[in-house]
Amino acid sequence: MVLQRHRALSLCLPAFILLLAAGGTPLAAGGCSALYPELSTRLHEPPSDQELHPPPPENVRWLRVVRARIPERTRDGRAWDSGAGDLPDPYVRVFVNGAEIFRTAEQANTLEPTWPEGPSGNFQILPEDRLRVEVWEANPLIDKPIGVRDIGRPSDTHRAAGEIEVELDAGGSLTLAFQPAHAKFGLGLWYQLHSGSAFISRTMEGGPAERAGLRKDDEVLEIAGQPVRRMSVAAIRGALDAVPRAGLVLLVKHATGTTERIRVHEGPIYPLFDRFAAE
């Protein structure tokens, strides 16, 4: 039995290593059968001439701290002292309903930070959600607050303007981008390659793959008329990452045992920051 197990692992590991080299992420390591990395189809910027359908969801907004104006003195009236420089090293924390959703890096020695490196991304903001921003000074001993503001529920004016400008409680101000969700273009599809076969591991909720009828655990038998069992890992990845405008036809076998030809098109996807990180 031990020899059989070692033999199975020796057969499985080369394929596993090949998939890792192709950019996959292992889902589990509980035996040979579980060593199937999850691969994703690509996401890219929408074509400039492409109408976004569906449009950005109403309850998803793209957020980024655009800039702040820091008061010339600390909250208790002292001159700034940030160690090597004479000015603070500010950073911002952004909250929804009391929970921090992201923070910027510190920007050194400035009263007018802009945090050009972000972060930024799409966040679900419901009409009843309450926003709060806090500006802090990074300090080698202990970080200190510079100014805060409870924004509360974003207004229709904020949504129309695409940004929120607030005065901080101890002086200074902050501008927060509050734009409609930014789109990426793609299929919204993840898959695993087993020996001579491909299986859908998940689809993005509301994405093009799901709307076309693809479901978790569907087996992909053919891609554009080519049997998957005869395709290399690189060929499969290349086909799924280069979807023509006319769409890509997949022959799939559903979990029920029925087979179906499905044409999938790339379309707009609005990935959330907490699930897919920053743009």
DRENMI-916684 format. One record per residue (C-alpha): chain; residue in one letter; z negated, y, x. Coordinates in steps of 0.1 Angstrom, whole numbers, padded with zeros to 4 digits. Each point is the difference from the previous one (the first is absolute). Layout:
BEGIN
<atom unit="A" code="A" up="Z" north="Y" east="X"/>
...
END
This chain:
BEGIN
<atom unit="A" code="M" up="0000" north="0000" east="0000"/>
<atom unit="A" code="V" up="-0008" north="0024" east="0029"/>
<atom unit="A" code="L" up="0033" north="-0008" east="0016"/>
<atom unit="A" code="Q" up="0018" north="0007" east="-0033"/>
<atom unit="A" code="R" up="-0018" north="0033" east="-0004"/>
<atom unit="A" code="H" up="0009" north="0011" east="0036"/>
<atom unit="A" code="R" up="0036" north="-0010" east="-0006"/>
<atom unit="A" code="A" up="0002" north="0020" east="-0032"/>
<atom unit="A" code="L" up="-0015" north="0030" east="0017"/>
<atom unit="A" code="S" up="0025" north="-0003" east="0028"/>
<atom unit="A" code="L" up="0029" north="0001" east="-0025"/>
<atom unit="A" code="C" up="-0015" north="0029" east="-0019"/>
<atom unit="A" code="L" up="-0010" north="0023" east="0028"/>
<atom unit="A" code="P" up="0035" north="0008" east="0013"/>
<atom unit="A" code="A" up="0011" north="0012" east="-0034"/>
<atom unit="A" code="F" up="-0033" north="0020" east="-0003"/>
<atom unit="A" code="I" up="0006" north="0017" east="0033"/>
<atom unit="A" code="L" up="0036" north="0007" east="-0009"/>
<atom unit="A" code="L" up="-0011" north="0017" east="-0033"/>
<atom unit="A" code="L" up="-0027" north="0021" east="0019"/>
<atom unit="A" code="A" up="0028" north="0012" east="0023"/>
<atom unit="A" code="A" up="0019" north="0010" east="-0030"/>
<atom unit="A" code="G" up="-0028" north="0023" east="-0011"/>
<atom unit="A" code="G" up="-0019" north="-0021" east="-0025"/>
<atom unit="A" code="T" up="-0038" north="0000" east="-0006"/>
<atom unit="A" code="P" up="-0019" north="-0033" east="-0003"/>
<atom unit="A" code="L" up="-0016" north="-0004" east="-0035"/>
<atom unit="A" code="A" up="-0024" north="-0027" east="0010"/>
<atom unit="A" code="A" up="-0008" north="-0025" east="0027"/>
<atom unit="A" code="G" up="-0015" north="-0029" east="-0020"/>
<atom unit="A" code="G" up="0024" north="-0027" east="0013"/>
<atom unit="A" code="C" up="0037" north="-0003" east="0008"/>
<atom unit="A" code="S" up="0012" north="0005" east="-0036"/>
<atom unit="A" code="A" up="-0017" north="0033" east="-0001"/>
<atom unit="A" code="L" up="0016" north="0015" east="0031"/>
<atom unit="A" code="Y" up="0027" north="0019" east="-0018"/>
<atom unit="A" code="P" up="0002" north="0037" east="0009"/>
<atom unit="A" code="E" up="0007" north="0024" east="-0028"/>
<atom unit="A" code="L" up="0031" north="0021" east="0006"/>
<atom unit="A" code="S" up="0009" north="0032" east="-0018"/>
<atom unit="A" code="T" up="0033" north="0016" east="-0009"/>
<atom unit="A" code="R" up="0005" north="0034" east="0015"/>
<atom unit="A" code="L" up="-0009" north="0033" east="-0015"/>
<atom unit="A" code="H" up="0020" north="0031" east="0010"/>
<atom unit="A" code="E" up="0006" north="0036" east="-0011"/>
<atom unit="A" code="P" up="0020" north="0003" east="-0033"/>
<atom unit="A" code="P" up="0036" north="0010" east="0004"/>
<atom unit="A" code="S" up="0003" north="0038" east="-0005"/>
<atom unit="A" code="D" up="0025" north="-0005" east="-0028"/>
<atom unit="A" code="Q" up="-0020" north="-0026" east="-0018"/>
<atom unit="A" code="E" up="-0016" north="0008" east="-0033"/>
<atom unit="A" code="L" up="-0035" north="-0015" east="-0002"/>
<atom unit="A" code="H" up="-0003" north="-0024" east="-0028"/>
<atom unit="A" code="P" up="-0027" north="-0005" east="-0010"/>
<atom unit="A" code="P" up="-0014" north="0034" east="0009"/>
<atom unit="A" code="P" up="-0034" north="0006" east="0017"/>
<atom unit="A" code="P" up="-0029" north="-0013" east="-0022"/>
<atom unit="A" code="E" up="-0019" north="0028" east="-0017"/>
<atom unit="A" code="N" up="-0033" north="-0013" east="0013"/>
<atom unit="A" code="V" up="0010" north="-0003" east="0037"/>
<atom unit="A" code="R" up="0000" north="0030" east="0022"/>
<atom unit="A" code="W" up="0008" north="0006" east="0037"/>
<atom unit="A" code="L" up="-0029" north="0016" east="0019"/>
<atom unit="A" code="R" up="-0003" north="0016" east="0034"/>
<atom unit="A" code="V" up="-0022" north="0027" east="0013"/>
<atom unit="A" code="V" up="0024" north="0028" east="0009"/>
<atom unit="A" code="R" up="-0022" north="0026" east="0016"/>
<atom unit="A" code="A" up="-0034" north="0016" east="0000"/>
<atom unit="A" code="R" up="-0015" north="0033" east="0010"/>
<atom unit="A" code="I" up="-0034" north="-0005" east="0017"/>
<atom unit="A" code="P" up="-0027" north="0028" east="-0003"/>
<atom unit="A" code="E" up="-0006" north="0019" east="0032"/>
<atom unit="A" code="R" up="-0036" north="-0011" east="0001"/>
<atom unit="A" code="T" up="-0020" north="-0031" east="-0009"/>
<atom unit="A" code="R" up="-0016" north="-0005" east="-0034"/>
<atom unit="A" code="D" up="-0033" north="0015" east="0014"/>
<atom unit="A" code="G" up="0017" north="0030" east="0016"/>
<atom unit="A" code="R" up="0001" north="-0012" east="0036"/>
<atom unit="A" code="A" up="0029" north="0002" east="0024"/>
<atom unit="A" code="W" up="0021" north="-0032" east="0003"/>
<atom unit="A" code="D" up="-0008" north="-0023" east="0030"/>
<atom unit="A" code="S" up="0021" north="-0031" east="0002"/>
<atom unit="A" code="G" up="-0008" north="-0010" east="0035"/>
<atom unit="A" code="A" up="0030" north="0006" east="0023"/>
<atom unit="A" code="G" up="0015" north="0027" east="-0024"/>
<atom unit="A" code="D" up="-0013" north="0030" east="-0019"/>
<atom unit="A" code="L" up="0014" north="-0011" east="-0034"/>
<atom unit="A" code="P" up="-0007" north="-0030" east="-0022"/>
<atom unit="A" code="D" up="0018" north="-0033" east="-0001"/>
<atom unit="A" code="P" up="0005" north="-0003" east="-0038"/>
<atom unit="A" code="Y" up="0009" north="-0030" east="-0021"/>
<atom unit="A" code="V" up="0003" north="-0005" east="-0037"/>
<atom unit="A" code="R" up="-0013" north="-0027" east="-0024"/>
<atom unit="A" code="V" up="0017" north="-0004" east="-0034"/>
<atom unit="A" code="F" up="-0019" north="-0017" east="-0029"/>
<atom unit="A" code="V" up="0009" north="-0013" east="-0034"/>
<atom unit="A" code="N" up="-0029" north="-0006" east="-0024"/>
<atom unit="A" code="G" up="-0024" north="0002" east="0029"/>
<atom unit="A" code="A" up="0018" north="-0027" east="0021"/>
<atom unit="A" code="E" up="0018" north="0011" east="0032"/>
<atom unit="A" code="I" up="0037" north="-0009" east="-0001"/>
<atom unit="A" code="F" up="0010" north="0014" east="0034"/>
<atom unit="A" code="R" up="-0010" north="0023" east="0028"/>
<atom unit="A" code="T" up="0020" north="0019" east="0026"/>
<atom unit="A" code="A" up="-0005" north="-0003" east="0037"/>
<atom unit="A" code="E" up="-0018" north="0029" east="0017"/>
<atom unit="A" code="Q" up="0021" north="0029" east="0013"/>
<atom unit="A" code="A" up="-0015" north="0015" east="0031"/>
<atom unit="A" code="N" up="-0011" north="0036" east="0005"/>
<atom unit="A" code="T" up="0015" north="0018" east="-0030"/>
<atom unit="A" code="L" up="-0007" north="0021" east="-0030"/>
<atom unit="A" code="E" up="0034" north="-0007" east="-0015"/>
<atom unit="A" code="P" up="0005" north="-0038" east="0000"/>
<atom unit="A" code="T" up="0031" north="-0016" east="-0015"/>
<atom unit="A" code="W" up="-0005" north="-0037" east="0009"/>
<atom unit="A" code="P" up="0038" north="-0006" east="0005"/>
<atom unit="A" code="E" up="-0006" north="-0038" east="0005"/>
<atom unit="A" code="G" up="-0014" north="-0004" east="-0034"/>
<atom unit="A" code="P" up="-0010" north="-0024" east="-0015"/>
<atom unit="A" code="S" up="0021" north="0002" east="-0031"/>
<atom unit="A" code="G" up="0009" north="-0024" east="-0028"/>
<atom unit="A" code="N" up="0002" north="-0008" east="-0037"/>
<atom unit="A" code="F" up="-0033" north="-0003" east="-0019"/>
<atom unit="A" code="Q" up="-0007" north="-0009" east="-0036"/>
<atom unit="A" code="I" up="-0015" north="0031" east="-0016"/>
<atom unit="A" code="L" up="-0008" north="-0004" east="-0037"/>
<atom unit="A" code="P" up="-0004" north="0031" east="-0023"/>
<atom unit="A" code="E" up="-0038" north="-0005" east="-0002"/>
<atom unit="A" code="D" up="-0004" north="-0004" east="0038"/>
<atom unit="A" code="R" up="-0020" north="0026" east="0019"/>
<atom unit="A" code="L" up="0010" north="0012" east="0035"/>
<atom unit="A" code="R" up="-0022" north="0013" east="0028"/>
<atom unit="A" code="V" up="0008" north="0012" east="0035"/>
<atom unit="A" code="E" up="-0024" north="0004" east="0029"/>
<atom unit="A" code="V" up="0007" north="0017" east="0033"/>
<atom unit="A" code="W" up="-0021" north="-0012" east="0029"/>
<atom unit="A" code="E" up="-0005" north="0010" east="0037"/>
<atom unit="A" code="A" up="0002" north="-0029" east="0024"/>
<atom unit="A" code="N" up="-0030" north="0002" east="0024"/>
<atom unit="A" code="P" up="-0010" north="-0023" east="0028"/>
<atom unit="A" code="L" up="-0035" north="-0003" east="-0014"/>
<atom unit="A" code="I" up="0004" north="0002" east="-0038"/>
<atom unit="A" code="D" up="0029" north="0013" east="-0021"/>
<atom unit="A" code="K" up="-0008" north="0030" east="-0021"/>
<atom unit="A" code="P" up="0014" north="0013" east="-0033"/>
<atom unit="A" code="I" up="0022" north="0031" east="0001"/>
<atom unit="A" code="G" up="0008" north="0003" east="-0037"/>
<atom unit="A" code="V" up="0005" north="-0020" east="-0032"/>
<atom unit="A" code="R" up="0016" north="0005" east="-0034"/>
<atom unit="A" code="D" up="-0001" north="-0021" east="-0031"/>
<atom unit="A" code="I" up="0035" north="0004" east="-0014"/>
<atom unit="A" code="G" up="-0008" north="-0020" east="-0031"/>
<atom unit="A" code="R" up="0029" north="-0013" east="-0022"/>
<atom unit="A" code="P" up="0034" north="0012" east="0013"/>
<atom unit="A" code="S" up="0016" north="0024" east="-0025"/>
<atom unit="A" code="D" up="0035" north="0001" east="-0013"/>
<atom unit="A" code="T" up="0004" north="0031" east="0023"/>
<atom unit="A" code="H" up="-0009" north="-0021" east="0030"/>
<atom unit="A" code="R" up="0025" north="-0027" east="-0010"/>
<atom unit="A" code="A" up="0028" north="0026" east="-0006"/>
<atom unit="A" code="A" up="-0007" north="0018" east="0033"/>
<atom unit="A" code="G" up="-0002" north="-0032" east="0021"/>
<atom unit="A" code="E" up="-0030" north="0012" east="0019"/>
<atom unit="A" code="I" up="-0036" north="0010" east="-0005"/>
<atom unit="A" code="E" up="-0015" north="0030" east="0017"/>
<atom unit="A" code="V" up="-0038" north="0004" east="0000"/>
<atom unit="A" code="E" up="-0026" north="0024" east="0014"/>
<atom unit="A" code="L" up="-0028" north="-0019" east="0019"/>
<atom unit="A" code="D" up="-0036" north="0006" east="-0010"/>
<atom unit="A" code="A" up="-0009" north="0015" east="0034"/>
<atom unit="A" code="G" up="0031" north="0020" east="0005"/>
<atom unit="A" code="G" up="0035" north="-0010" east="0011"/>
<atom unit="A" code="S" up="0026" north="-0019" east="-0020"/>
<atom unit="A" code="L" up="0020" north="-0032" east="-0002"/>
<atom unit="A" code="T" up="0034" north="-0010" east="-0013"/>
<atom unit="A" code="L" up="0006" north="-0035" east="-0012"/>
<atom unit="A" code="A" up="0035" north="-0013" east="-0008"/>
<atom unit="A" code="F" up="0000" north="-0015" east="-0034"/>
<atom unit="A" code="Q" up="0036" north="-0011" east="-0006"/>
<atom unit="A" code="P" up="0017" north="-0026" east="-0021"/>
<atom unit="A" code="A" up="-0001" north="-0034" east="0017"/>
<atom unit="A" code="H" up="0024" north="-0004" east="0029"/>
<atom unit="A" code="A" up="0024" north="-0029" east="-0003"/>
<atom unit="A" code="K" up="0011" north="-0026" east="0024"/>
<atom unit="A" code="F" up="0031" north="-0021" east="-0006"/>
<atom unit="A" code="G" up="0001" north="-0038" east="0001"/>
<atom unit="A" code="L" up="-0005" north="-0032" east="-0020"/>
<atom unit="A" code="G" up="-0038" north="-0001" east="0000"/>
<atom unit="A" code="L" up="0001" north="-0037" east="0009"/>
<atom unit="A" code="W" up="-0020" north="-0022" east="0024"/>
<atom unit="A" code="Y" up="0009" north="-0036" east="0008"/>
<atom unit="A" code="Q" up="-0009" north="-0030" east="0021"/>
<atom unit="A" code="L" up="0023" north="-0024" east="0019"/>
<atom unit="A" code="H" up="-0008" north="-0036" east="-0002"/>
<atom unit="A" code="S" up="0020" north="-0027" east="0017"/>
<atom unit="A" code="G" up="0035" north="0006" east="-0013"/>
<atom unit="A" code="S" up="-0012" north="0020" east="-0030"/>
<atom unit="A" code="A" up="-0012" north="0034" east="-0011"/>
<atom unit="A" code="F" up="-0026" north="0009" east="-0026"/>
<atom unit="A" code="I" up="-0009" north="0033" east="-0016"/>
<atom unit="A" code="S" up="-0036" north="0007" east="0010"/>
<atom unit="A" code="R" up="-0004" north="0032" east="-0021"/>
<atom unit="A" code="T" up="0018" north="0030" east="-0014"/>
<atom unit="A" code="M" up="-0010" north="0036" east="-0003"/>
<atom unit="A" code="E" up="-0012" north="0008" east="-0035"/>
<atom unit="A" code="G" up="0028" north="0018" east="-0019"/>
<atom unit="A" code="G" up="0023" north="-0002" east="0030"/>
<atom unit="A" code="P" up="0037" north="-0010" east="0000"/>
<atom unit="A" code="A" up="-0006" north="-0037" east="0008"/>
<atom unit="A" code="E" up="-0025" north="-0003" east="-0028"/>
<atom unit="A" code="R" up="0022" north="0019" east="-0025"/>
<atom unit="A" code="A" up="0029" north="-0023" east="0009"/>
<atom unit="A" code="G" up="-0020" north="-0031" east="-0010"/>
<atom unit="A" code="L" up="-0013" north="-0013" east="0033"/>
<atom unit="A" code="R" up="-0035" north="-0015" east="0000"/>
<atom unit="A" code="K" up="-0026" north="-0013" east="0023"/>
<atom unit="A" code="D" up="0007" north="-0036" east="0011"/>
<atom unit="A" code="D" up="0037" north="0002" east="-0009"/>
<atom unit="A" code="E" up="0020" north="-0021" east="0026"/>
<atom unit="A" code="V" up="0031" north="0018" east="0013"/>
<atom unit="A" code="L" up="0028" north="-0026" east="0002"/>
<atom unit="A" code="E" up="0029" north="0022" east="0009"/>
<atom unit="A" code="I" up="0005" north="0035" east="0013"/>
<atom unit="A" code="A" up="0034" north="0015" east="-0008"/>
<atom unit="A" code="G" up="0014" north="-0035" east="-0005"/>
<atom unit="A" code="Q" up="-0014" north="-0013" east="0033"/>
<atom unit="A" code="P" up="-0024" north="-0030" east="-0002"/>
<atom unit="A" code="V" up="-0033" north="0011" east="0014"/>
<atom unit="A" code="R" up="-0005" north="-0034" east="0017"/>
<atom unit="A" code="R" up="0030" north="0007" east="0022"/>
<atom unit="A" code="M" up="-0011" north="0036" east="0010"/>
<atom unit="A" code="S" up="-0020" north="0010" east="0030"/>
<atom unit="A" code="V" up="-0031" north="0021" east="-0003"/>
<atom unit="A" code="A" up="0019" north="0030" east="0014"/>
<atom unit="A" code="A" up="0028" north="-0005" east="-0025"/>
<atom unit="A" code="I" up="-0024" north="-0002" east="-0029"/>
<atom unit="A" code="R" up="-0018" north="0031" east="0011"/>
<atom unit="A" code="G" up="0033" north="0018" east="0006"/>
<atom unit="A" code="A" up="0014" north="-0008" east="-0034"/>
<atom unit="A" code="L" up="-0032" north="0011" east="-0018"/>
<atom unit="A" code="D" up="-0002" north="0032" east="0020"/>
<atom unit="A" code="A" up="0036" north="0011" east="-0004"/>
<atom unit="A" code="V" up="0005" north="0000" east="-0038"/>
<atom unit="A" code="P" up="0034" north="0014" east="-0010"/>
<atom unit="A" code="R" up="0003" north="0027" east="-0026"/>
<atom unit="A" code="A" up="0015" north="-0025" east="-0024"/>
<atom unit="A" code="G" up="-0032" north="-0021" east="0003"/>
<atom unit="A" code="L" up="-0009" north="-0033" east="0016"/>
<atom unit="A" code="V" up="0004" north="-0032" east="-0020"/>
<atom unit="A" code="L" up="-0028" north="-0026" east="0004"/>
<atom unit="A" code="L" up="-0001" north="-0035" east="-0014"/>
<atom unit="A" code="V" up="-0036" north="-0007" east="-0007"/>
<atom unit="A" code="K" up="-0020" north="-0029" east="-0014"/>
<atom unit="A" code="H" up="-0029" north="0011" east="-0021"/>
<atom unit="A" code="A" up="-0034" north="-0017" east="-0001"/>
<atom unit="A" code="T" up="0010" north="-0015" east="-0033"/>
<atom unit="A" code="G" up="0029" north="-0019" east="0017"/>
<atom unit="A" code="T" up="0028" north="0021" east="-0015"/>
<atom unit="A" code="T" up="0025" north="0016" east="0023"/>
<atom unit="A" code="E" up="0015" north="0035" east="-0005"/>
<atom unit="A" code="R" up="0024" north="0023" east="0018"/>
<atom unit="A" code="I" up="-0015" north="0035" east="0003"/>
<atom unit="A" code="R" up="0016" north="0031" east="0013"/>
<atom unit="A" code="V" up="-0025" north="0023" east="0017"/>
<atom unit="A" code="H" up="0006" north="0036" east="0010"/>
<atom unit="A" code="E" up="-0020" north="0022" east="0023"/>
<atom unit="A" code="G" up="-0018" north="0028" east="-0019"/>
<atom unit="A" code="P" up="-0028" north="0025" east="0002"/>
<atom unit="A" code="I" up="-0035" north="-0013" east="0008"/>
<atom unit="A" code="Y" up="-0031" north="0021" east="0000"/>
<atom unit="A" code="P" up="-0024" north="-0018" east="0024"/>
<atom unit="A" code="L" up="-0037" north="0010" east="-0002"/>
<atom unit="A" code="F" up="-0018" north="0011" east="0031"/>
<atom unit="A" code="D" up="-0029" north="-0024" east="-0004"/>
<atom unit="A" code="R" up="0023" north="-0030" east="-0002"/>
<atom unit="A" code="F" up="0028" north="0009" east="0024"/>
<atom unit="A" code="A" up="-0016" north="0027" east="0022"/>
<atom unit="A" code="A" up="0015" north="0033" east="0008"/>
<atom unit="A" code="E" up="0036" north="0010" east="0001"/>
END
